[in-house]
Every structure is written in structure tokens, then in C-alpha cells.
Amino acid sequence: MSIRQLQQIIHSVATSDGAGVSLRRSLGQSGAARVDPFLMLDEFSSDDPDDYIAGFPPHPHRGFETVTYMLDGHMLHEDHLGNRGDLLPGGAQWMTAGRGIIHSEMPQQESGRMRGFQLWINLPAKEKMKPAAYRDIRPEEIPQADLPGGGTARVIAGSIMVDGREVAGPVQGLSTQALYVDMHLTDGGEFTQALPAEHNVFVYAYEGNLDIGPADNRRRLMTQDAGVLSGGESVEFKAIGGAARFLLLAARPLGEPVVQHGPFVMNSSAEIEQALADYRSNRLV
Ligand code: CO
């Protein structure tokens, strides 16, 4: 079985978005820094409320999905449909913007740590204009598996096999077949997993460092770097120099043109023009 290698490293860059939320962007910092169907990955992590308290006031999206996963702190979500949800530490929100959503994402604490991720996953052309939907996933809905090689895995979407047993996350049945796993490896801990050969795979290290690839050809991924893996049938990870925590993301590539304008991601410039016109005339949603 061929083991995927660490093919490309994307260093995250410090930036800000929303009303001045400090974050680190790896995927999505440029049009070239994407891994089909993944468009963008932001990590926000701060003890200083000035870095996050202004949040993301009402803004639109069309054509893709956003996944917010919180490690620390609370985030309140409200949308134009009247939906409202409070994201808790260890919880996630899976939002399908579809044809359009206008929402706000606001931190709910004025002191303490705020830490989490937002991932953007593209939708296939035939699903870009479907009705908006979202799902709040409580922390206890996310299964956590002990890994035989040392550590734990929390599965948010898709499934992994641990000791011959399937560990299935709460989000299933996406056309991109996305896998989203929060991995914690102990110092020297190892994890091996078969993944569909036709899927794209990337990893984001948010604490510690890890080696990726077969034993005879390992390459190191450092904290706050995203690693894009080569093709292959399985992945192998080993925490180096301490415990490592990272996101493991995999999905079926769409192979469709991507035209992005801020919070709108479509297949053509004409569709972007339409999204802008719809938004200006209150017909986005
Ligand atoms: Co948003």
C-alpha cells in the first residue's frame, strides 16, 4: 500500500478578517494555496480580547460550506433566517451557505482565551444554489477514540478506522465525502490510516511538530504550517519532540473551476456578478 508523502508546506500568515479578528491563514492566503475542495483554513487563537471581540458582524456567503470548530471560548451565530446557536468549546458548526446566507459570528466573552478554526469547503456546481442550512454540533456529539499508537482522535466529519472499528463523526453523506479529524498524538505517538486514493489530503499542525510519510521518507511539519500530501492509499504520522495536535482533512476533489470574490465562491465570473447583484438588491438569500 503506497503511503502519502508530505509534498508541499504552506506557512500560515498572520492576518485579520471580520471587524478586526486576528488570525493565521494557511489555505486561502492566495488562489494557488488551495487543496480542492478546501478553499481556506483560518486559525484564531488569542488570550487578548482585543484580538477577537469585534467578531464577524453580519456578512454574506454563497456557493460553499463553512465549518467552525472551537477549542476554547464561545461563539454566537445568528443568521437572516432567525437561526441562533452558541458554539461551545469542543463543538462545531457546519454551515452550508448554498445560494446565500447572511450571518454574524460573534465571540461571547470579554476575557479569557478564544481558540478555534474556520474551514471553507467548496460545493459542487450542482449544489451551489441549494437552500442554506446549518447544523450546530455539540461537543458530546463528536466521538473521541483512543489511538493504539498513542493519543486520541475526535472525528467531526467522515469516518476513520481504529483497532478495526469504525469511528464515525456526526457529519456524513456530503458529496465531497469530507473527513475532518482533530488529532492529538502523545510524544512519539504514531497514527496510520487508509484513505481513499482519489481524495486530496492536507494537515494543519496547531501544537507541536510531526513527521509525515513512510519511515524511509519522512518530512517534518512544524507548528502553524499546513502540509499538502501526495497521492497514495494511506497516511502515516508521528509526533516529534513532544505531543502534537493537528487537523487531518481529506475530501474528494471537485475538479471544477473556482472563481472567488471575497465571501462568494462560484464557477464563473458571470456567477460572481450575479451574486454581487443579488446581494445589492437583497435577493441573495
Ligand atoms: Co461567515
Residues whose N, C-alpha, C, O or C-beta is under 5 A from the ligand:
A	BS01	CO	none
